[in-house]
Amino acid sequence: MTAEKWIPILEKELGEFMKTAPKISVVHKTDHVRRVWKTSKRLCGKLGGDLETMAAAVFLHDLGRHYGLEIHGEKSAELAELVLTRLGFPKQKVEDALDAIRKHDYDTPASERKSLYSRILFDADNLDAFGRVGVLRFIQFYYLKGKTIPQVLELIEKRWNGMSLKESKEMFRKDYEYTRDYFLELQKEMEA
């Protein structure tokens, strides 16, 4: 089966999972996963890699997040393995997908992200924090929960500087600059 044939199956699994998940994260729902997939496909196109493996990693990477866990890679991989096994996903691709899921948390040392899939997933997931949608996500996830604008700016820089792939920075620099500049201007206006 091709990646494009797996997408509706994996997206349906994600939707069904979120109907019963204990604590849905508003910024990690299906729209986020679709944007991560779009970015992952672009990076895979530039760097190579199997899109079927990437699709499994992307569509199931945040299952643990819907348990209220901030550090959720291990839980997401545990749940994803059950889903992929039940669906009969190609066994030789499962471990690569699970490795990417396990290592996409921000606290995972970059040195542990050795596979192309783990590096692409990490970057694509983080890149969803940039651009116009990224501004909204920073407001929803951090600012409205009590982070100050300087703290948000610090998080923006940390995400950008933590990118695994130079290609990510090349492709998405304008989105990063837009997000950074938005909060810099907001900070100036709030101080006036």
Secondary structure, 3 states (H helix, E strand, C coil): CCHHHHHHHHHHHHHHHHHHCCECCHHHCHHHHHHHHHHHHHHHHHHCCCHHHHHHHHHHCCHHHHECCCCCHHHHHHHHHHHHHHHCCCHHHHHHHHHHHHCCCCCCCHHHCCCHHHHHHHHHHHHCCCHHHHHHHHHHHCHHHCCCHHHHHHHHHHHHHCCCCHHHHHHHHHHHHHHHHHHHHHHHHHHC
